């Protein structure tokens, strides 16, 4: 009956493997790509959070949307951290 819940651990494994990807992309010099990815993942997380409330009467589907929203939030934070740590500080004018 709940055979599609097998995909939740698989999605978490793939998202854990992708956590190092923004760090390597920023190191390669493609900051704009990581910024766009962070924006897209934030929008997907908001859509998944909306899905939790839309399918609240169907508990397994709401749980699946909740896991998706959590994974999107964590990946957005993971994209924002290397952007914040490698930002260029403005020079002080004398």
LINBEL-V94030 format. One record per backbone hydrogen bond with DSSP energy under -0.5 kcal/mol. NH is the residue of the N-H (numbers start at 1). CO is the residue of the C=O. Records with the same first field share a line. If there is no record, write none. Layout:
BEGIN
NH->CO + CO
END
This chain:
BEGIN
5->2
6->3
7->4
8->5
9->5
10->6
11->7
12->8
13->9
14->10
15->11
16->12
17->13
18->14
19->16
20->17
21->18
22->18
24->20
25->21
26->22
27->23
28->24
29->25 + 26
30->25
31->29
34->30
35->31
36->32
37->33
38->34
39->35
40->36
41->37
42->38
43->39
44->40
45->41
46->42
47->43
48->44
49->45
50->46
51->47
52->48
53->49
54->50
55->51
56->53
58->55
59->57
62->58
63->59
64->60
65->61
66->62
67->63
68->64
69->65
70->66
71->67
72->68
73->69
74->70
75->71
76->72
77->73
78->74
79->75
80->76
81->77
82->78
83->79
84->80
85->81
86->82
87->84
89->87
END
